[in-house]
Amino acid sequence: MRKDSGQTLLLTVLIIAGVIMMVASISGLIMSYAIRQVTNAQASTQAIFAADAGIECVLYYHFCNNSVGGSSCPAVDCSNPVISNPWNPTCGPDSPVYNSTGAPYSYTVQCANSSSNYQTWVSVGQDSAKTTARSLQITITQKF
């Protein structure tokens, strides 16, 4: 009987075990990315809906406080921002920032650009953990 007869079998078992470990590691890594992606999708959804709430408040204050909709507008609590006169031609990067308060998700609204016949508002929403931010932009044209 030869002394080295089991070396090939041992080498084959080690190679197969190494391949199985590599496949298991790659599978685990792919699963962790998939789980992270699902979590990010939830945070992204929260952030986009928060940004949408900011845009909705801008539209509400634009159409209801500027007498476009008049007294037929329903009572809405946007908490903050209290935008007393959203059609401010001096708005721009240095204009005030309006923040939501009291909700698990938050948004920040700012008038980014303005002229005598249009305004561009940017709303940035964040999820409840403040890890994900999404932004929306709206341009409102004033008709004369």
Phi, psi and omega in degrees: 000138181274146180285333185261021183288337181267357183294320180295316178297316179298315179297320178295316179297318179296319179294315179296318178297320177296318179295318179297318178295321179294317179296318179295320179294316179295319177298317177297320178295317178297320178295320179294323175295320179295317179295318178297322181294321177296317178296318179295327178295320178294314179296322179295320178296316178299317182293321182290324177289327175294317177297322178296323177298321177296317178296319178298322178293320176300314179296319179299310181292328178293311185277331183264324181275344178261019177062018174287317179264340178066211185280357180282356180285138178288159178287126181232136177255101175269012180056286177207131027274142167260097183261098186291319178222087185292339180271080183246109185295349180268007183289156181174201182300336180263007182287163181298151177253130180255128184244147173278154178223152171084352180259155177294331176254149184234157174221156176232131182239135178215141174281116187270328185203148182205151170218191182288342182234005175207159173221143176244122180248142178240130178241127178246121180254149177232150177285176185295331180273357181060035179255340184231135177234140175226147182234151174231153181227141177225141175245123181254126179259130179269124179264140182255000000 
